[in-house]
Amino acid sequence: MFSDLIRKADEEVVALTYLFDRLSSCTRDIAQAVRDLNGRAQKDGRRVRVFFMVDSAGLMLLESTQNMWRAEAYDSKVSAASVYPLGLLSSLSYGDGVHSISPEIIGLPAAHEVPALDLRVRTFHYWTVGTLHSKTLTVDGYRTVVGSKNMDAEIGSELLVELEGPVARSIRTEFYHIWRSGRFADDGDDEYGMAVLHTSPNGTTAANDTKLVPAMPDGMQVKMPPLQRHSNPRATADMVPILVLSRRWSPSMSTVDLDSAQNAAWLAAFQLAKQKIYIQTPNFNAVPAREALVESVKRGVRVDLVTSYRFEEIGETIYPSSQADGNNHEAYRRLYQEVGQDIKHPGNGTFRGCWYIGHRQPANAAPSKDEWTHIKLMNVDDELVIFGSGNMDAQSWFHSHETNLLVDDAAFAKEITKELIDQQRSFSPCHAV
């Protein structure tokens, strides 16, 4: 889906991702799509912006892990660094903020190979836990893809949704907030009129013909380059109501701040549910999520929760108890205890918390850590659905930059949720221990 959209671009491609695995078939397809776009742009006499932003800690994690795998395959007694040079790692900045790197470092074509494109890559991270976790790709401010899928290997179950219309402009705005964060006006973006304007948090400033972006929380205002070939999409009768729900990054492990569109929407969804809630997420351990879920169950709402078995067990235990309930197993035990149900008989009450089991597994298969879901979705009463990059864990609730969508349309909510449930065996039977 990423590659197909890139090939359709007329003047701009902007993408956010936590992981960019330069060895995966996904990113090889993306690199080829960039080359194909360059060929089309050269033929048409156009120049196209192609901007990728990747979390630097995610790149470090991927590269370190892959180097270790290579070393083990070569000789289990030899260190990874001595067998395979840490090329990508040595090119990354370990400092806070936004940094530029050469496209070829992550497996994209070098800039000189695609002369019809303005191809740039920037990394993002604020240590320790201020992560860029969003997964979006937007073309020409008109088409966008939002979901759970990083630009990496195809392993777990994923969700990507392609949309057209005004929502793409909002996702594009989100991109430029991140792209310009911590940057100065003399970093090469001025050719697009993207100088940073310092304003009061509620101030507004207009200049030239660039598109104005609402003020950021820290009082810094960012402008986007104008789209010359694509006017603002107009609302039509077949459009559905959509909200963009984001959460701004927070680097401090001690920060506990629920003030974001993402968190407000999740909490409101729990509170307003009348009959049923369906949640699918890799991890569920955030304290506010557990408290809201338990309250919903106690007032008679049926809640079905699907999470991944033994997924990132160690990483989920680093957060303080004020933010997280530990790993998924620890969180499940507490959930079942607080709703007053027996975890050994998880299908007998109004709450079902089950490990994900894919449809390719045989009937009555046990959960496995080798098959997991990476999808992040919440359905409320089959009336609305929230999906995107945000997990129901402490990292997404309190620290990462996230991008999600709320679609207020019953037909869409039913269709997308039915498709996810049809692709699994998590409830037949439900396993929770």
N, C-alpha and C positions, 0 to 999 in steps of 0.2 A: 504493500500500500504506500509506504514512504516513497519508493522508487517511482511508482506510477505518477504520483502527484508531482514530484520534482520534474519529470519530463514534460508536464503540462504547463510549467511556469512561463509567463511572458516577461515579467520584470523583477520578481522577487521570490526568494525562498528563505524562510527563517525557521529555525528548529531549536528546540530545547530538549536535552536528554540527560539522564543521570549516567548511563553507561553507553559507551561507543566502543564496541569490540571490533578492532581492526582485523581480526582473524575470522570473523563470522561471515556466513553467506549473506546475511542481511546487509552488512556494511559494504561488502563487495558489490552487491546490487546497487546500493546507494552511490558508491563511487562511479559505477558504470553509468548510472542515471545522470550524474553530474557531467560526465563526459558527453553523453548524448545531448544534454541541454546545451552545452557549449557548442556542439556542432550545429544545432538548430539555430542558436542565437547568432553564430557567425554567418550562416546562410541568410538570415533575415536582416543582418546588419544592426543587431541590437546588443545592448550590454545588460546583463542580469545580475542582480545582487544575490549571493548565496551565503548566508550567515548561519553557522552552527555554533551552539553554545553547549558545553559539556562540563559536568562536575569533575573537578580535578581529582578529588578523593576517589571518585568512582573509577577514573582511569588508572589511578595508582593501585587500587584494589584488584582490578582486572589484570593489569600487567604483572603485578607481583605474583598473583595466583598462577597465571599461565607460565611465567618463568619457572616457578617451582615444579609445575607439572612436567615441563620440558626437561628440567634437570633430573627429575625422578625417572623419566623414561630413558634418559641418556646414561645415568649412573647414579644410583641412590646415595652413593657416598660423596658425591661432588655437589658443592653448593650451586644454586641456580645462577648466582651472579658470575661465577667463574666459568660457566659453560655458555650462557647466553648474555650478551651485553644488555644492560638495562637502558636501551636507547630511548624509549618513550619516557621512562621515569626520570632520566637525566635532563630531559627537555622541559619538564613541568616545574612550575614555581610552587614552592611549599609555603609561600606567604599568603596572607589573607587577600581576598578580593578577586578581581577580574584580570586575566592575563591573556595576551595573544600568543598563539603558537602556530607553526607552519602546518597547513592542511595535510601534507604528506606524512606527518608524524603519526596521525591516527588512521592512515590508510586512504585518505582522499587524494585526488590528483594534486600535484604541485601547482601553484598559481600560474606558472609560465606554461603549463600544459593546457590550460583552459583560458585563453586570452580574452574570450568574449564574456567571461564571468568575473565579477568582483567576489572571489571566493575567500572567505575569512573564517577562522576558528578562534574562539575564545574559551578559556576555562574559568570556572567559578567555584569558589569554596571559601567559607569563613570558619576557621577552626574554633572549636573542634567539630561541632555538629551542624553548622550552618550550611546545609547541603542544597544543591539544586536537584530536586527530585521530579520536576515536571517532565512530561513526555508529550510534546506537541510538535507539529510541523504545519506551517501555514504558507500558502502560495497565493501571491498577488492580493492578499487581504480579502480573498473571496472564498477560497477553499481551505479547510483545516482538518487535521486529524488529531484527535485527543483520546487518551486512554492510558493503559497500564504498561504498554510495550516500550522498552528501551530499544536503542539501536544496537542490538547484540544477538547472541545465538538464540535459536528457537528451542526452548527447553520446556518450560512450564506452560500452562494455559494462560492466554493473554486476551485482552479486549482492546480493539481499536475501532473508533467510530469516525467516519468521515462526514463532515457537515459542510454546507454551503450557506452563504448569506451573511447577515450582519454579525453573527457570532464570530466569524473569522476575523473581523476587524478588532473585536475585543481581545481575541487570543494574540493577534499581532501586537496590540498595545502592551499586553503582558510581556511579550518577548522583549520589546525595546526598553521596558523598565529594567529588566535584568541585564540586557546587553550593555546598557549605559551606566549601570550602577558602579560607582567608584571610579568612573573614567573622567578624563579631562578633555577640554574642548580642542586640544591640539593633537589628538591621537589619530588623525586621518579620517575622521568621520565628517569633517566640516564640508566636504564636497557635497554632502547631502543636506546641509543645513541642520546638523544635529548637535549644535553646541548646547552645553548644559546651562540652564538658567537657574540661578539661586533665587528662591522666593520664600515667602512665609508659607507655613504648611497649608493655609487655605487661600493663598494668593493665586492670581492668574496672570499670565503674561502672554502676549501675542507678538509674533515677529515674522515678517516675510510671509511666505505662503506655505510654510511647513505645518504639519498637522500637530495640534497641541494635545498633549497627554495630561490627564489630571495630575495634580501634585502628589508626589510620593510622601509617605509618612514622615520622612526626615526633612521635609521642606524643600527637597530638590525636585525640580521640574524637568521633564525630558521631552524633546521633540522628535518626531519620526520623519523620515524622508517621505515626501509626497508620492503617491502612486499616480503616474501620468496616464496609464492606459486603462485603469480600472476605477470607475467612480464608486462612491459608497453604495453598497447593495441596498435595494429598496425592499421594504416589507411587502410580502404578497400573501394572498389568502391561504396558501398551503403551508405557511410557516407555523412553527410551534414555539411557545414561550421557552426561552433558555436563559439561565443565569450562569455567568462565569464566577466560580467560587475559587478564590486563590488564598494562599497563606504565605506571608512574607517570611523569609528565613530568620532564624534567631540562633546565633552561634554559641550561646552559653548553655551549658548543661543544666544550670540552676534555674533557668527561665521557665516560668509556668504562666503562660499568657494565652487565654482562650479567645482573645479579641481578633478574630479574623472571619472573613466571609465563609470559609470552609467550615470552621468549627461551629459557627452560629447556625449554619444550614443543617449540619448533622444533628445538633442538639434540638433544633426546632422540629426536625423530621421525627426524632424519637418522641417528642412531646405531643405532636399533633397526630400521630398514628392512631387510627381507630380500631382496626381489625388485625392487621398483620404487617410484619416487616421481614424482608429477606436481605441478608448481608452476605457478601462473598469478599474475603480479604485474606491476604497471606498471613497477616498477624492481627491478633485482637488482644491488646493488653493495656490500652490507654485507660487510666482511671476514670476520666469523664465519660468515656464510651461505656464502660462497665456499669457505672452508676445510672446512666440514662437507660441502658438496656434493662437492667433489673427493675427500674421504676415502671417501664413500659409493660413488662411481663406481669408485675403485681397488679396493674390495673386492667388486666385481661387481654392485652395484645399478644398475639401469637408471634414469636420471633424465631426464625430459622437462621442459623449462623453457620457458614462453611469457611473453615480456615485450613491452612496447610500443616501437615503432620511433620513435626520436628524441623520446622523451617527457621533458619537463623537463630538457633536456640541460644548460643552464647551472646551474640550481638544484642539480643532483646533483654538481656539481664543487666546491662550496664546503667540503666536509668534508675533514678531514685524512686522509692516507693510512693512518693507523692505524685509521680507521673505514670508509673507502669506497675503492672501486677506480675512482672517476670515474663517467662517465655509462654508459648501458647498452652502447654500442659498445665502450668501453674495458674494461668488465667482461667482456663476451663474449670479447674477444680473450684476456684473461688466463685465463678459464675453459677455453677450448679448448686453450690452451698447457699449462696445468697438468694436464689430463686426457690430454694427448698425442694430440689429434685435430686434423684439418685443418678449420679454420673454413670453408674453401671447399667442403667436402663434409660438411655437418653431420649428415646422416642415416646415416652409416656406422659409428657406434660406439655404445657404451652410454650416451653422453650426447648429447642433442639439445637445443640451445638455439636457439629459433626466434622470429622476430618474429611478433607477432599479426596475423592476417589474418582478417577476419570472413567469415561464410558468404555474405553478400550480394555479396562480390566474385567476379568470374569465376574459373574454374579457371586456375591458373598465374599469378594476379595477384601483382604485387610488393607488398611492404609499403609503407605510407604513413603519414606522421605525422598525417594527418587522420583515421585510424581506429585507435583504440587500446583496449586493455583497462584497466579500472580495478579489476578483480576481484583479490582477494587470497585465494588458496586453496592448500592443500597437502594432497595425498592420499598416504597411506603404505600400500602393499600392498593397496589397496582394502579396508582394514580400519578405518581411521579417517581423519578429515578435520579440518583446522584452517582456519577462515575468519573474516573480520571486517574490521577497519580497518587492520591492520598490513601495510605493504609490506616487502619484503626489501631495504630500503635503510637507510642510516645513520640517517636521521631517525627512522624507526620503531624501529630496534633500540636507539637510544641516547638519544633526546630527546623524542619525542611521547608524549602519553597515548593509549594504544591499548586497544581492547576487541575480543577475539576469542573464539571458541568452539571447543572440541575436542569433536567428536561421535564417540564410540567405538561405531560401528555400521556393519557392513559393507554392509548394504543401502543405507543412506543415503549412505555414501561413494561407492559405485558409481554410484548414481542421479544424484547432483548433479554428479559429475565427467563422466559420460557426457553429460549435458545441456550442460555447458560445451564439451566437445570437439566435439559435434555442431553447435554454433553457430559454428564457425570452420573455416578452411582452413589453419591454421598449419603443418601437417605435410605438406601435399601441394602443392608440395614445401616443405621447410624452408629458410627464408632466415635467414642469420646475419651477413651482411656488408652 
